Amino acid sequence: MAATSSRQLKNICVLSRFHYENYKEFVQAPIDIGRAITERKLHLVYGGGDRGLSKLVSEAAFIRVSQVLGIIPKSLKPLGCMPNPQTGEELVVSNMQERISQMLNHAYAFIFLPGDLTTLEALITFASWAHLNIYKKPIAYKPEPDLMTLALDWATNDDGNNPRKKCKLYLTHCL
């Protein structure tokens, strides 16, 4: 993958819908990212929601006079989109795939922080497309244990003697 020069780097996309309310130790890093984006005279693109760590990045960048663009699918808008239009520009798109395409069109690099399944979907999509050379934009990923992510738990009621084991798949919401 080709490196992007700092002259080309103008818009950074930050994605994370990690609900930090009960985890105050996660608050400072996104604020520092928003501050760093502004100090480098960059602009922010994010998912447009009013929840999660990317919201903290957007607020920190906006109050320091960086341009902020929130991109949100029409179906998610009623669930939480920028409540105050003075915190940046908003682009409402028709679906999640259009959101990803618009993020690729507007951003020159991507930062992923801990998030939910939509954050993971975008990370996998961007990483897959980069691997296939569909685009050549840098991706930074900060994996941390996300206590809000779904976990897979395999369980069986078999004593081990049955050649046709029945396994049940439980999806548990870890808190």
C-alpha positions in Angstrom: 0.0 0.0 0.0 1.4 3.4 -1.0 2.0 5.9 1.7 0.0 9.1 1.8 2.1 12.3 2.0 1.3 14.9 4.6 0.3 17.4 1.9 -2.5 15.0 0.7 -3.7 14.4 4.2 -6.5 16.8 4.9 -9.4 14.9 6.3 -9.2 12.2 8.9 -12.1 9.8 9.6 -12.4 8.5 13.1 -14.9 5.7 13.9 -15.9 4.4 17.3 -19.3 3.9 18.8 -18.0 2.6 22.1 -20.4 3.8 24.9 -18.0 5.3 27.4 -20.5 6.5 30.0 -19.5 3.9 32.5 -15.8 3.9 31.5 -14.4 7.3 32.2 -10.9 6.1 31.6 -11.7 6.0 27.8 -12.6 9.7 27.6 -9.2 11.5 27.3 -7.8 9.6 24.3 -10.5 10.8 21.8 -10.3 14.3 23.2 -6.5 14.2 22.5 -7.2 12.9 19.0 -9.6 15.8 18.2 -7.0 18.2 19.6 -4.3 16.7 17.5 -6.4 16.8 14.3 -7.0 20.6 14.9 -3.3 21.3 15.8 -2.3 19.7 12.4 -4.9 21.9 10.6 -6.8 18.7 9.5 -10.5 18.2 9.3 -12.6 15.4 10.8 -15.0 13.0 9.2 -17.0 10.7 11.5 -20.1 8.6 11.7 -22.4 11.5 12.7 -23.8 10.0 15.9 -24.2 11.7 19.2 -22.9 8.7 21.2 -19.5 7.0 21.4 -15.9 8.0 21.4 -16.0 9.5 17.9 -18.5 12.0 19.3 -15.9 13.1 21.8 -13.3 13.5 18.9 -15.8 15.6 17.0 -16.6 17.9 19.9 -12.9 18.4 20.6 -12.1 19.1 17.0 -15.0 21.4 16.5 -14.4 23.6 19.5 -10.9 24.1 18.3 -12.2 25.4 14.9 -11.7 22.3 12.8 -14.2 21.4 10.1 -16.3 18.5 11.1 -18.5 16.3 8.8 -20.8 13.7 10.3 -22.0 11.1 7.8 -25.1 9.1 9.0 -27.5 6.8 7.3 -31.1 8.0 7.1 -32.3 5.0 9.1 -30.0 5.8 12.0 -30.7 9.5 12.2 -33.7 9.2 14.6 -31.5 7.0 16.9 -29.0 9.7 17.5 -27.5 12.2 15.2 -25.8 15.5 16.0 -28.5 17.2 18.1 -26.9 20.6 17.5 -26.2 21.5 13.9 -23.7 24.1 15.0 -21.3 21.2 15.9 -20.4 20.6 12.3 -21.8 19.7 8.9 -24.1 16.7 8.5 -24.4 14.4 5.4 -27.4 12.1 5.5 -27.0 9.1 3.2 -29.4 6.3 2.2 -27.7 3.3 3.8 -24.6 1.9 5.5 -22.8 1.0 2.3 -23.3 4.6 1.0 -21.9 5.8 4.3 -18.8 3.8 3.9 -18.4 5.0 0.3 -18.8 8.6 1.4 -16.3 8.2 4.2 -13.8 6.9 1.6 -14.6 9.8 -0.7 -14.2 12.5 2.1 -11.3 11.1 4.2 -7.6 10.5 3.4 -6.9 8.3 6.4 -8.9 6.3 9.0 -8.6 5.9 12.7 -10.6 3.1 14.4 -11.1 3.1 18.2 -12.9 0.5 20.2 -16.5 0.3 19.0 -19.6 -1.7 18.3 -20.4 -4.0 15.4 -20.9 -1.1 12.9 -17.4 0.1 13.8 -16.1 -3.5 13.2 -18.0 -3.7 9.9 -16.4 -0.5 8.6 -12.9 -1.6 9.7 -13.3 -5.0 8.0 -14.6 -3.3 4.8 -11.8 -0.7 4.7 -9.1 -3.3 5.5 -10.5 -5.7 2.9 -10.6 -3.0 0.2 -7.1 -1.8 1.1 -5.9 -5.4 0.8 -7.5 -5.8 -2.6 -5.9 -2.4 -3.7 -9.3 -0.9 -4.3 -8.0 2.2 -2.5 -4.7 3.2 -0.9 -5.4 5.1 2.3 -3.8 4.5 5.7 -5.8 2.8 8.5 -4.9 3.0 12.2 -6.6 0.6 14.6 -6.4 0.8 18.3 -7.7 -2.6 19.6 -8.8 -2.5 23.2 -11.2 -4.9 24.9 -14.7 -3.7 24.1 -16.9 -4.8 26.9 -20.0 -4.0 24.8 -19.2 -6.3 22.0 -21.1 -9.5 21.4 -19.1 -12.7 22.4 -19.5 -16.2 21.0 -19.9 -19.0 23.5 -20.2 -22.6 22.4 -22.0 -24.9 24.7 -22.9 -28.6 24.4 -25.1 -30.9 26.4 -23.3 -34.0 25.1 -21.2 -36.4 27.2 -18.7 -36.8 24.3 -19.9 -40.2 23.2 -22.3 -39.0 20.6 -20.7 -38.9 17.1 -23.3 -36.3 16.0 -22.7 -33.7 18.7 -25.3 -30.9 19.0 -23.8 -27.6 19.8 -25.7 -24.5 20.6 -24.4 -21.1 19.8 -25.2 -18.5 22.3 -24.6 -14.8 21.6 -24.2 -13.0 24.9 -23.9 -9.3 25.4 -20.9 -8.9 27.7 -21.1 -6.1 30.3 
